[in-house]
Amino acid sequence: MLAAGPAFIVLLLGALTLDGVLRTRDSRVLVDRTRNVIHYAGATLSTLQDAETGQRGYVLTGDTAYLAPYENAVATLRADTSELRVTMSGEPEQQARLDSTDRLIQSKMRELGQTVALRTDVGTAEAVKLVATNRGKLAMDTIRSLLGHIDSSAQATLVQREAAESERGQVVTVTLIAGTLAAVLLALFSNMALMRYGYAQEKLARDLDISNSQLNEQAMELELQAQQLQEQAAELEAQAEDLESANRDLTREMKVSEAARSVADTANRAKSEFLAVMSHELRTPLNAIAGYAQLMQMGVPEPVPAVHQDYIMRIQASQRHLLGLINAVLNFARTEAGAVSYDMHDVPVGALLGTIEPLIAPQMAARGHHYECVPCDRALVARADTDKVAQILLNLVSNAIKFTPQGGEITLSAEAVPGASNAPMVVMRVHDTGPGIPPEKLNAIFDPFVQVETGLSRSTDGAGLGLAISRNLAQGMSGDLTVESEVGAGSTFSLWLPLATVAGD
């Protein structure tokens, strides 16, 4: 019975710890589901607003480029509402709100489609007349309200579930501490039993020594063993005290680290959300500026004097430049928040490199640069997203054009090389003969909003986000973006991507 008691206590503590861990895991699943509800509710509203913005831009300008957000919203809204329905399973009140929202979204998309069709087939006046009925506005106001209720309900549920998760984590921590203390007490109990046993053996040796001298040597050995047991007991007691102190220090450090991580995560999320919201809100009036400027240029509602045409062109150029900067900020916010999806497949590198030159040829000619795309092995294939790789390479070549003096040389090449862990990689290099980058700024150029030239007198424009976005995209494809540079001798940017695995290799 005495031996079974400690084992039963240890088993009970282990069962309690396992139960706490399982409950904490279940709480984490519920918290993640609730966060997904908040994410997809916001994504649904943002996508619908983008579709409405694109529809208005098309109605005002007739430019089909504005229809991209509307066309993308058809599939995106269906996917987002489907994800919402899955994540809110078991919540009938939220499901009812989603059903109403889904019907209103379909009505709103039909209204947008009718407006686009009227603008295409009849003209601006009929499309504007349909918009002026405010039917679409009423639908959007109701959708915002329903999605707001879904979001606020999910936020309240998230607070409750996070509190439950934290409470269960504390229970697990307390159980672990209790288990440690119990182990220490059991060790002390065992040591005391051993000490009593040693004293009993010593007494027995003295009694036997009186009656039988032949057992004297054995009694001395028993006495020596008893002394060793005492020393071991003292060592175990000291170790138990050290372990208890270490556990207290570790628990304190874990709490401090968790608090710091929570603060950092909150700040990072707030920053990304602020950038995304502000970029979106700024794009809407900029698109309106572009639309009205184009209408004025077209002579709507009345012809513009020729002397004002130059002013209108300057307005349009400034609008396009500012819109480009805002789009860069929005793209950076999306990549940093992990909201970018990747279509990973086998990408023939040679064919991809050949698509870059037609896109940058006018800039090359304007700057008088010499451009060379070094042919690579036709069998060279990377595992990546074609559009994302082309975006990175186009940004690197555009930077080289911008920073390389008149008549400089720019080279694009690719090859297969061993990676950092000896895994086969494809490296695509963009080399220029520009002024180079100082060693102290080689790492900083990949940070957001950082440029080599600073101050109001710098010779190049831009938000300083291109390299930050490019590195995020590269890392999102299990690769990386690095740079080597020497002041006065030029720079080489290297895009590293996994080499595609050929079946049968």
DRENDO-874986 format. One record per residue (C-alpha): residue number from 1; residue in three letters; y, z, x. Coordinates in nm, 3 decimals, always signed. Each point is the difference from the previous one (the first is absolute). Example, Ala and Ser with C-alpha at 12.3 -4.5 7.8 and 13.67 -1.06 7.14 Angstrom:
  nr rest       v       w       u
   1  Ala  -0.450  +0.780  +1.230
   2  Ser  +0.344  -0.066  +0.137
This chain:
  nr rest       v       w       u
   1  Met  +0.000  +0.000  +0.000
   2  Leu  +0.242  +0.088  +0.283
   3  Ala  -0.052  -0.340  +0.167
   4  Ala  +0.031  -0.189  -0.327
   5  Gly  +0.339  +0.157  -0.089
   6  Pro  +0.213  -0.171  +0.270
   7  Ala  -0.175  -0.333  -0.059
   8  Phe  +0.075  +0.025  -0.372
   9  Ile  +0.368  +0.075  +0.072
  10  Val  +0.030  -0.299  +0.237
  11  Leu  -0.173  -0.226  -0.255
  12  Leu  +0.232  +0.120  -0.278
  13  Leu  +0.312  -0.062  +0.211
  14  Gly  -0.128  -0.347  +0.090
  15  Ala  -0.059  -0.084  -0.366
  16  Leu  +0.348  +0.121  -0.094
  17  Thr  +0.156  -0.206  +0.281
  18  Leu  -0.192  -0.314  -0.104
  19  Asp  +0.105  +0.048  -0.362
  20  Gly  +0.363  +0.037  +0.106
  21  Val  -0.014  -0.314  +0.216
  22  Leu  -0.153  -0.203  -0.285
  23  Arg  +0.262  +0.126  -0.245
  24  Thr  +0.278  -0.083  +0.247
  25  Arg  -0.141  -0.352  +0.041
  26  Asp  -0.008  -0.046  -0.380
  27  Ser  +0.361  +0.120  -0.021
  28  Arg  +0.097  -0.253  +0.269
  29  Val  -0.160  -0.282  -0.205
  30  Leu  +0.203  +0.104  -0.308
  31  Val  +0.321  +0.021  +0.206
  32  Asp  -0.059  -0.350  +0.144
  33  Arg  -0.064  -0.142  -0.347
  34  Thr  +0.323  +0.154  -0.131
  35  Arg  +0.195  -0.142  +0.296
  36  Asn  -0.149  -0.341  -0.077
  37  Val  +0.128  +0.029  -0.359
  38  Ile  +0.354  +0.066  +0.132
  39  His  -0.027  -0.287  +0.250
  40  Tyr  -0.127  -0.262  -0.245
  41  Ala  +0.247  +0.105  -0.272
  42  Gly  +0.286  -0.056  +0.245
  43  Ala  -0.155  -0.325  +0.127
  44  Thr  -0.036  -0.131  -0.358
  45  Leu  +0.367  +0.065  -0.080
  46  Ser  +0.116  -0.144  +0.336
  47  Thr  -0.208  -0.318  -0.048
  48  Leu  +0.131  -0.049  -0.354
  49  Gln  +0.359  +0.048  +0.120
  50  Asp  -0.058  -0.256  +0.279
  51  Ala  -0.136  -0.246  -0.260
  52  Glu  +0.309  +0.055  -0.220
  53  Thr  +0.232  -0.044  +0.301
  54  Gly  -0.173  -0.325  +0.097
  55  Gln  +0.023  -0.126  -0.363
  56  Arg  +0.373  +0.072  -0.010
  57  Gly  +0.054  -0.169  +0.335
  58  Tyr  -0.182  -0.310  -0.124
  59  Val  +0.192  -0.006  -0.331
  60  Leu  +0.331  +0.023  +0.186
  61  Thr  -0.076  -0.243  +0.283
  62  Gly  -0.296  -0.215  -0.103
  63  Asp  -0.144  +0.058  +0.350
  64  Thr  -0.382  +0.031  -0.035
  65  Ala  -0.009  +0.223  +0.309
  66  Tyr  +0.113  +0.286  -0.228
  67  Leu  -0.321  -0.039  -0.207
  68  Ala  -0.223  +0.138  +0.278
  69  Pro  +0.037  +0.369  -0.112
  70  Tyr  -0.064  -0.101  -0.364
  71  Glu  -0.313  -0.201  +0.090
  72  Asn  -0.132  +0.273  +0.231
  73  Ala  +0.057  +0.264  -0.270
  74  Val  -0.255  -0.161  -0.237
  75  Ala  -0.297  +0.093  +0.224
  76  Thr  +0.159  +0.308  +0.159
  77  Leu  +0.082  +0.170  -0.332
  78  Arg  -0.355  -0.055  -0.127
  79  Ala  -0.144  +0.156  +0.319
  80  Asp  +0.245  +0.296  -0.004
  81  Thr  -0.060  +0.086  -0.368
  82  Ser  -0.378  -0.030  +0.056
  83  Glu  +0.025  +0.246  +0.290
  84  Leu  +0.208  +0.231  -0.220
  85  Arg  -0.262  -0.013  -0.274
  86  Val  -0.277  +0.091  +0.248
  87  Thr  +0.192  +0.286  +0.165
  88  Met  +0.103  +0.148  -0.341
  89  Ser  -0.354  +0.000  -0.146
  90  Gly  -0.062  +0.324  -0.185
  91  Glu  +0.371  +0.038  -0.090
  92  Pro  +0.031  -0.130  -0.361
  93  Glu  +0.373  +0.071  -0.031
  94  Gln  +0.079  -0.197  +0.317
  95  Gln  -0.241  -0.277  -0.109
  96  Ala  +0.188  -0.029  -0.333
  97  Arg  +0.331  -0.036  +0.185
  98  Leu  -0.157  -0.266  +0.225
  99  Asp  -0.129  -0.192  -0.304
 100  Ser  +0.354  -0.011  -0.143
 101  Thr  +0.141  -0.093  +0.341
 102  Asp  -0.259  -0.277  +0.045
 103  Arg  +0.094  -0.159  -0.334
 104  Leu  +0.371  +0.018  +0.081
 105  Ile  -0.062  -0.151  +0.347
 106  Gln  -0.184  -0.293  -0.158
 107  Ser  +0.289  -0.043  -0.248
 108  Lys  +0.254  +0.016  +0.284
 109  Met  -0.192  -0.257  +0.209
 110  Arg  -0.016  -0.232  -0.302
 111  Glu  +0.376  +0.036  -0.044
 112  Leu  +0.052  -0.076  +0.371
 113  Gly  -0.229  -0.302  -0.026
 114  Gln  +0.186  -0.131  -0.307
 115  Thr  +0.334  +0.038  +0.181
 116  Val  -0.129  -0.187  +0.306
 117  Ala  -0.142  -0.276  -0.222
 118  Leu  +0.331  -0.034  -0.190
 119  Arg  +0.195  -0.019  +0.331
 120  Thr  -0.240  -0.266  +0.129
 121  Asp  -0.029  -0.213  -0.316
 122  Val  +0.333  +0.047  -0.182
 123  Gly  +0.254  +0.156  +0.231
 124  Thr  +0.191  +0.313  +0.092
 125  Ala  +0.173  +0.050  -0.334
 126  Glu  -0.320  +0.036  -0.207
 127  Ala  -0.158  +0.226  +0.262
 128  Val  +0.311  +0.222  +0.012
 129  Lys  +0.004  +0.012  -0.380
 130  Leu  -0.357  +0.138  +0.000
 131  Val  +0.094  +0.258  +0.264
 132  Ala  +0.304  +0.100  -0.208
 133  Thr  -0.225  +0.111  -0.290
 134  Asn  -0.067  +0.316  +0.210
 135  Arg  -0.365  -0.017  -0.104
 136  Gly  -0.103  +0.006  +0.364
 137  Lys  +0.241  +0.286  +0.079
 138  Leu  -0.140  +0.215  -0.281
 139  Ala  -0.352  -0.066  +0.126
 140  Met  +0.099  +0.091  +0.358
 141  Asp  +0.174  +0.319  -0.115
 142  Thr  -0.313  +0.105  -0.192
 143  Ile  -0.226  -0.088  +0.295
 144  Arg  +0.220  +0.208  +0.235
 145  Ser  -0.019  +0.292  -0.244
 146  Leu  -0.381  -0.022  -0.034
 147  Leu  -0.055  -0.039  +0.373
 148  Gly  +0.245  +0.286  +0.056
 149  His  -0.210  +0.221  -0.231
 150  Ile  -0.316  -0.107  +0.184
 151  Asp  +0.167  +0.079  +0.334
 152  Ser  +0.143  +0.338  -0.108
 153  Ser  -0.332  +0.105  -0.155
 154  Ala  -0.180  -0.104  +0.319
 155  Gln  +0.256  +0.187  +0.212
 156  Ala  -0.060  +0.319  -0.203
 157  Thr  -0.378  -0.048  +0.028
 158  Leu  +0.037  -0.062  +0.375
 159  Val  +0.183  +0.330  +0.047
 160  Gln  -0.277  +0.187  -0.184
 161  Arg  -0.278  -0.176  +0.188
 162  Glu  +0.163  +0.047  +0.340
 163  Ala  +0.044  +0.370  -0.081
 164  Ala  -0.369  +0.023  -0.093
 165  Glu  -0.096  -0.181  +0.319
 166  Ser  +0.212  +0.238  +0.210
 167  Glu  -0.147  +0.305  -0.176
 168  Arg  -0.354  -0.119  +0.063
 169  Gly  +0.084  -0.068  +0.364
 170  Gln  +0.124  +0.358  +0.031
 171  Val  -0.325  +0.126  -0.156
 172  Val  -0.200  -0.194  +0.260
 173  Thr  +0.216  +0.144  +0.280
 174  Val  -0.046  +0.356  -0.130
 175  Thr  -0.375  -0.056  -0.031
 176  Leu  -0.021  -0.124  +0.360
 177  Ile  +0.196  +0.301  +0.126
 178  Ala  -0.220  +0.234  -0.200
 179  Gly  -0.309  -0.168  +0.144
 180  Thr  +0.132  +0.045  +0.352
 181  Leu  +0.071  +0.370  -0.058
 182  Ala  -0.342  +0.047  -0.154
 183  Ala  -0.160  -0.161  +0.306
 184  Val  +0.194  +0.237  +0.226
 185  Leu  -0.111  +0.304  -0.205
 186  Leu  -0.361  -0.114  +0.007
 187  Ala  +0.022  -0.042  +0.378
 188  Leu  +0.138  +0.355  +0.035
 189  Phe  -0.276  +0.136  -0.225
 190  Ser  -0.267  -0.170  +0.211
 191  Asn  +0.154  +0.133  +0.321
 192  Met  -0.004  +0.357  -0.133
 193  Ala  -0.363  -0.038  -0.099
 194  Leu  -0.086  -0.124  +0.347
 195  Met  +0.184  +0.289  +0.159
 196  Arg  -0.189  +0.252  -0.212
 197  Tyr  -0.323  -0.172  +0.093
 198  Gly  +0.092  +0.028  +0.371
 199  Tyr  +0.071  +0.372  -0.028
 200  Ala  -0.332  +0.054  -0.177
 201  Gln  -0.184  -0.184  +0.274
 202  Glu  +0.174  +0.207  +0.265
 203  Lys  -0.099  +0.329  -0.172
 204  Leu  -0.358  -0.118  -0.034
 205  Ala  -0.006  -0.085  +0.373
 206  Arg  +0.114  +0.352  +0.092
 207  Asp  -0.270  +0.158  -0.220
 208  Leu  -0.271  -0.223  +0.144
 209  Asp  +0.119  +0.069  +0.355
 210  Ile  -0.088  +0.370  -0.051
 211  Ser  -0.353  -0.078  -0.121
 212  Asn  -0.082  -0.307  +0.206
 213  Ser  +0.167  -0.082  +0.332
 214  Gln  -0.165  -0.342  +0.003
 215  Leu  +0.241  -0.112  -0.277
 216  Asn  +0.305  +0.102  +0.201
 217  Glu  +0.064  -0.353  +0.130
 218  Gln  -0.017  -0.147  -0.350
 219  Ala  +0.243  +0.264  -0.126
 220  Met  +0.251  -0.100  +0.272
 221  Glu  -0.026  -0.364  -0.102
 222  Leu  +0.064  +0.094  -0.362
 223  Glu  +0.306  +0.195  +0.103
 224  Leu  +0.131  -0.300  +0.193
 225  Gln  -0.057  -0.224  -0.305
 226  Ala  +0.189  +0.243  -0.218
 227  Gln  +0.298  -0.013  +0.236
 228  Gln  -0.004  -0.380  -0.007
 229  Leu  -0.007  +0.005  -0.378
 230  Gln  +0.303  +0.226  -0.003
 231  Glu  +0.188  -0.241  +0.226
 232  Gln  -0.095  -0.295  -0.220
 233  Ala  +0.113  +0.191  -0.308
 234  Ala  +0.338  +0.066  +0.161
 235  Glu  +0.036  -0.366  +0.094
 236  Leu  -0.089  -0.109  -0.354
 237  Glu  +0.255  +0.238  -0.144
 238  Ala  +0.271  -0.135  +0.232
 239  Gln  -0.095  -0.359  -0.090
 240  Ala  +0.018  +0.086  -0.370
 241  Glu  +0.352  +0.137  +0.044
 242  Asp  +0.106  -0.313  +0.195
 243  Leu  -0.148  -0.222  -0.272
 244  Glu  +0.183  +0.185  -0.275
 245  Ser  +0.331  -0.030  +0.190
 246  Ala  -0.060  -0.371  +0.064
 247  Asn  -0.073  -0.056  -0.368
 248  Arg  +0.327  +0.167  -0.099
 249  Asp  +0.195  -0.215  +0.247
 250  Leu  -0.175  -0.317  -0.118
 251  Thr  +0.069  +0.077  -0.367
 252  Arg  +0.368  +0.061  +0.076
 253  Glu  +0.030  -0.324  +0.201
 254  Met  -0.176  -0.197  -0.276
 255  Lys  +0.248  +0.125  -0.259
 256  Val  +0.298  -0.092  +0.221
 257  Ser  -0.148  -0.345  +0.073
 258  Glu  -0.077  -0.067  -0.366
 259  Ala  +0.353  +0.098  -0.102
 260  Ala  +0.152  -0.229  +0.265
 261  Arg  -0.225  -0.289  -0.100
 262  Ser  +0.091  +0.047  -0.366
 263  Val  +0.372  -0.008  +0.082
 264  Ala  -0.045  -0.313  +0.213
 265  Asp  -0.205  -0.177  -0.269
 266  Thr  +0.258  +0.085  -0.265
 267  Ala  +0.287  -0.127  +0.217
 268  Asn  -0.189  -0.321  +0.085
 269  Arg  -0.079  -0.069  -0.366
 270  Ala  +0.359  +0.068  -0.101
 271  Lys  +0.128  -0.236  +0.270
 272  Ser  -0.238  -0.282  -0.101
 273  Glu  +0.076  +0.043  -0.371
 274  Phe  +0.376  +0.002  +0.070
 275  Leu  -0.019  -0.320  +0.207
 276  Ala  -0.214  -0.176  -0.262
 277  Val  +0.217  +0.105  -0.296
 278  Met  +0.332  -0.077  +0.171
 279  Ser  -0.123  -0.337  +0.127
 280  His  -0.116  -0.094  -0.350
 281  Glu  +0.322  +0.118  -0.165
 282  Leu  +0.211  -0.195  +0.253
 283  Arg  -0.198  -0.321  -0.044
 284  Thr  +0.079  -0.021  -0.373
 285  Pro  +0.382  -0.029  +0.033
 286  Leu  -0.039  -0.226  +0.306
 287  Asn  -0.217  -0.239  -0.202
 288  Ala  +0.266  +0.007  -0.272
 289  Ile  +0.269  -0.081  +0.259
 290  Ala  -0.208  -0.298  +0.118
 291  Gly  -0.047  -0.120  -0.357
 292  Tyr  +0.368  +0.020  -0.094
 293  Ala  +0.108  -0.160  +0.331
 294  Gln  -0.237  -0.290  -0.064
 295  Leu  +0.133  -0.039  -0.355
 296  Met  +0.356  -0.011  +0.138
 297  Gln  -0.106  -0.259  +0.257
 298  Met  -0.155  -0.208  -0.281
 299  Gly  +0.327  +0.018  -0.196
 300  Val  -0.118  +0.244  -0.269
 301  Pro  +0.192  +0.089  -0.214
 302  Glu  +0.274  -0.220  +0.152
 303  Pro  +0.043  -0.203  +0.322
 304  Val  +0.103  +0.195  +0.312
 305  Pro  +0.282  -0.135  +0.223
 306  Ala  -0.125  -0.163  +0.318
 307  Val  +0.181  +0.254  +0.215
 308  His  -0.215  +0.274  -0.155
 309  Gln  -0.332  -0.173  +0.078
 310  Asp  +0.008  +0.134  +0.356
 311  Tyr  +0.054  +0.352  -0.133
 312  Ile  -0.299  -0.037  -0.231
 313  Met  -0.218  -0.121  +0.289
 314  Arg  +0.109  +0.302  +0.207
 315  Ile  -0.089  +0.231  -0.293
 316  Gln  -0.344  -0.163  -0.026
 317  Ala  -0.062  +0.026  +0.376
 318  Ser  +0.099  +0.367  +0.004
 319  Gln  -0.217  +0.067  -0.307
 320  Arg  -0.302  -0.163  +0.165
 321  His  +0.054  +0.195  +0.322
 322  Leu  +0.035  +0.334  -0.181
 323  Leu  -0.301  -0.078  -0.221
 324  Gly  -0.204  -0.071  +0.314
 325  Leu  +0.095  +0.339  +0.145
 326  Ile  -0.089  +0.178  -0.326
 327  Asn  -0.333  -0.183  -0.023
 328  Ala  -0.074  +0.112  +0.356
 329  Val  +0.068  +0.363  -0.098
 330  Leu  -0.221  -0.035  -0.310
 331  Asn  -0.283  -0.158  +0.202
 332  Phe  +0.023  +0.280  +0.256
 333  Ala  -0.014  +0.266  -0.273
 334  Arg  -0.309  -0.166  -0.147
 335  Thr  -0.184  -0.029  +0.331
 336  Glu  +0.085  +0.357  +0.102
 337  Ala  -0.116  +0.132  -0.340
 338  Gly  -0.330  -0.188  +0.032
 339  Ala  +0.076  -0.209  -0.311
 340  Val  -0.083  -0.335  +0.168
 341  Ser  -0.336  -0.161  -0.083
 342  Tyr  -0.189  -0.215  +0.250
 343  Asp  -0.218  -0.304  -0.071
 344  Met  -0.228  +0.028  +0.304
 345  His  -0.203  -0.309  +0.092
 346  Asp  -0.084  -0.221  +0.299
 347  Val  +0.318  -0.173  +0.128
 348  Pro  -0.026  -0.302  +0.238
 349  Val  +0.260  +0.088  +0.262
 350  Gly  +0.077  -0.352  +0.125
 351  Ala  +0.078  -0.133  -0.348
 352  Leu  +0.218  +0.305  -0.074
 353  Leu  +0.206  -0.043  +0.320
 354  Gly  +0.064  -0.362  -0.093
 355  Thr  +0.176  +0.104  -0.323
 356  Ile  +0.276  +0.189  +0.183
 357  Glu  +0.187  -0.285  +0.173
 358  Pro  +0.111  -0.189  -0.318
 359  Leu  +0.152  +0.322  -0.134
 360  Ile  +0.215  +0.072  +0.307
 361  Ala  +0.072  -0.353  +0.125
 362  Pro  +0.357  -0.014  -0.144
 363  Gln  +0.093  +0.331  +0.166
 364  Met  -0.153  -0.119  +0.330
 365  Ala  +0.199  -0.322  -0.012
 366  Ala  +0.323  +0.182  -0.083
 367  Arg  -0.041  +0.229  +0.301
 368  Gly  -0.128  -0.271  +0.235
 369  His  -0.319  +0.194  +0.079
 370  His  -0.321  -0.142  +0.142
 371  Tyr  -0.299  +0.109  -0.213
 372  Glu  -0.366  -0.027  +0.105
 373  Cys  -0.312  +0.096  -0.198
 374  Val  -0.284  +0.026  +0.256
 375  Pro  -0.326  -0.139  -0.148
 376  Cys  -0.274  +0.263  -0.039
 377  Asp  -0.376  -0.014  -0.050
 378  Arg  -0.073  -0.164  -0.336
 379  Ala  -0.279  +0.253  -0.060
 380  Leu  +0.245  +0.292  +0.029
 381  Val  -0.001  +0.181  -0.338
 382  Ala  +0.170  +0.330  -0.091
 383  Arg  -0.081  +0.240  -0.283
 384  Ala  +0.334  +0.044  -0.177
 385  Asp  +0.230  -0.094  -0.290
 386  Thr  +0.136  -0.353  +0.064
 387  Asp  +0.337  +0.058  -0.170
 388  Lys  +0.061  +0.330  +0.180
 389  Val  -0.085  -0.150  +0.342
 390  Ala  +0.230  -0.297  -0.066
 391  Gln  +0.277  +0.243  -0.105
 392  Ile  -0.036  +0.198  +0.326
 393  Leu  -0.006  -0.311  +0.224
 394  Leu  +0.297  -0.155  -0.182
 395  Asn  +0.198  +0.322  +0.049
 396  Leu  -0.087  +0.018  +0.372
 397  Val  +0.092  -0.366  +0.063
 398  Ser  +0.322  +0.038  -0.204
 399  Asn  +0.094  +0.304  +0.212
 400  Ala  -0.069  -0.198  +0.316
 401  Ile  +0.227  -0.280  -0.122
 402  Lys  +0.273  +0.248  -0.092
 403  Phe  +0.001  +0.191  +0.330
 404  Thr  -0.076  -0.283  +0.247
 405  Pro  +0.310  -0.172  +0.145
 406  Gln  +0.076  -0.369  -0.059
 407  Gly  -0.264  -0.232  +0.152
 408  Gly  -0.259  +0.277  +0.053
 409  Glu  -0.380  -0.033  -0.023
 410  Ile  -0.229  +0.150  -0.267
 411  Thr  -0.380  -0.014  +0.024
 412  Leu  -0.267  +0.083  -0.263
 413  Ser  -0.362  +0.048  +0.115
 414  Ala  -0.325  +0.173  -0.100
 415  Glu  -0.331  +0.105  +0.158
 416  Ala  -0.295  +0.238  -0.045
 417  Val  +0.006  +0.316  +0.217
 418  Pro  -0.171  +0.342  +0.008
 419  Gly  +0.187  +0.266  -0.199
 420  Ala  +0.078  +0.361  +0.090
 421  Ser  -0.355  +0.112  -0.095
 422  Asn  -0.160  -0.317  +0.143
 423  Ala  -0.019  -0.148  -0.351
 424  Pro  +0.075  -0.375  +0.001
 425  Met  +0.357  -0.075  -0.113
 426  Val  +0.221  -0.304  -0.054
 427  Val  +0.342  +0.032  +0.166
 428  Met  +0.285  -0.236  -0.101
 429  Arg  +0.295  +0.007  +0.240
 430  Val  +0.363  -0.108  -0.050
 431  His  +0.178  -0.031  +0.338
 432  Asp  +0.370  -0.073  +0.048
 433  Thr  +0.239  -0.035  +0.294
 434  Gly  +0.265  +0.224  -0.157
 435  Pro  +0.189  +0.289  +0.162
 436  Gly  -0.294  +0.241  -0.033
 437  Ile  -0.011  +0.357  -0.134
 438  Pro  +0.092  +0.312  +0.203
 439  Pro  -0.306  +0.222  +0.072
 440  Glu  +0.151  +0.297  -0.187
 441  Lys  +0.017  -0.208  -0.322
 442  Leu  -0.347  -0.160  +0.005
 443  Asn  -0.146  +0.263  -0.234
 444  Ala  +0.312  +0.049  -0.214
 445  Ile  +0.024  -0.366  -0.111
 446  Phe  -0.299  +0.052  -0.233
 447  Asp  +0.181  +0.282  -0.181
 448  Pro  +0.178  -0.093  -0.325
 449  Phe  +0.372  -0.088  +0.014
 450  Val  -0.004  -0.024  +0.382
 451  Gln  +0.141  -0.295  +0.200
 452  Val  +0.040  -0.053  +0.374
 453  Glu  +0.371  -0.077  -0.049
 454  Thr  +0.198  +0.268  -0.184
 455  Gly  +0.354  +0.044  -0.125
 456  Leu  +0.238  -0.232  -0.182
 457  Ser  +0.013  -0.246  +0.291
 458  Arg  -0.368  -0.098  -0.004
 459  Ser  -0.068  -0.376  +0.002
 460  Thr  -0.289  -0.007  -0.250
 461  Asp  -0.026  +0.111  -0.361
 462  Gly  -0.285  +0.157  -0.202
 463  Ala  -0.115  +0.342  -0.120
 464  Gly  -0.228  +0.069  +0.295
 465  Leu  -0.312  +0.014  -0.220
 466  Gly  -0.187  -0.317  +0.101
 467  Leu  -0.200  +0.154  +0.285
 468  Ala  -0.070  +0.322  -0.196
 469  Ile  -0.136  -0.203  -0.293
 470  Ser  -0.198  -0.228  +0.233
 471  Arg  -0.168  +0.293  +0.179
 472  Asn  -0.084  +0.167  -0.336
 473  Leu  -0.158  -0.326  -0.123
 474  Ala  -0.196  -0.040  +0.325
 475  Gln  -0.133  +0.355  -0.018
 476  Gly  -0.086  -0.052  -0.368
 477  Met  -0.236  -0.280  +0.116
 478  Ser  -0.166  +0.232  +0.261
 479  Gly  +0.211  -0.151  +0.275
 480  Asp  +0.323  +0.077  +0.188
 481  Leu  +0.325  -0.149  +0.129
 482  Thr  +0.105  +0.068  +0.363
 483  Val  +0.271  -0.121  +0.239
 484  Glu  +0.042  -0.061  +0.371
 485  Ser  +0.344  -0.076  +0.138
 486  Glu  +0.203  -0.018  +0.318
 487  Val  +0.379  +0.000  -0.003
 488  Gly  +0.124  -0.345  +0.099
 489  Ala  -0.349  -0.159  -0.015
 490  Gly  -0.078  -0.008  -0.375
 491  Ser  -0.238  +0.174  -0.239
 492  Thr  -0.356  -0.048  -0.129
 493  Phe  -0.103  +0.136  -0.343
 494  Ser  -0.378  +0.020  -0.056
 495  Leu  -0.165  +0.012  -0.344
 496  Trp  -0.352  +0.150  +0.022
 497  Leu  -0.252  -0.070  -0.279
 498  Pro  -0.379  +0.049  -0.030
 499  Leu  -0.208  -0.300  +0.101
 500  Ala  -0.200  -0.131  -0.299
 501  Thr  -0.374  +0.073  +0.019
 502  Val  -0.204  -0.321  -0.030
 503  Ala  -0.320  +0.036  -0.210
 504  Gly  -0.307  +0.006  +0.220
 505  Asp  +0.174  +0.124  +0.312
